[in-house]
Amino acid sequence: MVQAQGLLVDDESRCVHYHSDKDIVALQCYECKKYYACYQCHNEIEEHIFSPYPLSLKGDRPVLCGSCKKTLTYEEYSGKGNCPYCKAAFNPACQSHYSYYFK
C-alpha cells in the first residue's frame, strides 16, 4: 500500500502544515517518485526541492487519496472536489498550490 510521507503525517495524509478535515491528498514528487503530504514536508526531509509532475505524462498517477489510499491520475483529481473512488472531500484551496505540484 502506498503511504504518504511528511512531518507528523496522520493516517489520512494530513501533516503539520496542512491538517484540516479535507487535507487528505498527497502528491508525488517527479524527481524522487515519493508521495508527500505537502511540498513543504518534502523540502524539509529530502535533499532536493519538490519537483512538479509534468501533466504531459498521461496515465501516470501522481495523486494519492489519504482516505482510501488509491492513486489518481491528474484527470481523476482535478476539479472534481472529491475522490472518484471513496467520495472523500478534497480541500478546494489546494488548487492555489497547483504550480508547486504540476507543470
Residue pairs with C-beta under 8 A, 6 or more apart in sequence:
1 69
2 35
2 64
2 69
2 71
3 35
3 69
4 13
4 26
4 35
4 36
4 37
4 64
4 66
5 26
5 34
5 35
5 36
5 37
5 41
5 42
5 45
6 13
6 15
6 16
6 26
6 36
6 37
6 38
6 41
6 42
6 45
7 15
7 16
7 17
7 37
7 41
7 44
7 45
8 15
8 16
9 15
9 37
9 41
10 19
11 66
12 24
12 66
12 67
13 23
13 24
13 25
13 26
13 37
13 64
13 66
14 20
14 23
14 24
14 37
14 66
15 23
15 37
15 38
15 40
15 41
16 41
17 37
17 38
17 40
17 41
18 37
18 38
18 91
20 91
21 89
22 89
22 90
22 91
22 92
23 37
23 91
23 94
24 65
24 66
24 67
24 88
24 90
24 91
25 63
25 64
25 65
25 66
25 77
25 90
25 91
25 94
26 35
26 36
26 37
26 63
26 64
26 66
27 35
27 36
27 38
27 39
27 53
27 62
27 63
27 64
27 101
28 34
28 35
28 36
28 53
28 61
28 62
28 63
28 64
29 36
29 42
29 46
29 50
29 51
29 53
30 51
30 52
30 53
30 54
30 62
31 48
31 51
32 46
32 48
32 51
34 42
34 46
35 64
36 42
36 45
36 50
37 66
39 50
39 97
39 100
39 101
42 49
42 50
43 49
43 50
50 100
50 101
52 99
52 100
52 101
52 102
52 103
53 60
53 62
53 74
53 101
53 102
53 103
54 102
54 103
55 74
55 102
55 103
58 73
59 73
60 73
60 74
61 71
61 72
61 73
62 71
62 73
62 74
62 101
62 102
63 71
63 72
63 73
63 74
63 76
63 77
64 70
64 71
64 72
65 71
65 72
65 83
65 85
65 86
65 88
66 88
67 83
67 86
67 88
68 83
68 85
68 86
68 88
70 83
70 85
70 86
72 83
72 84
72 85
74 102
76 84
77 90
80 90
81 89
81 90
81 92
82 88
82 89
82 90
83 90
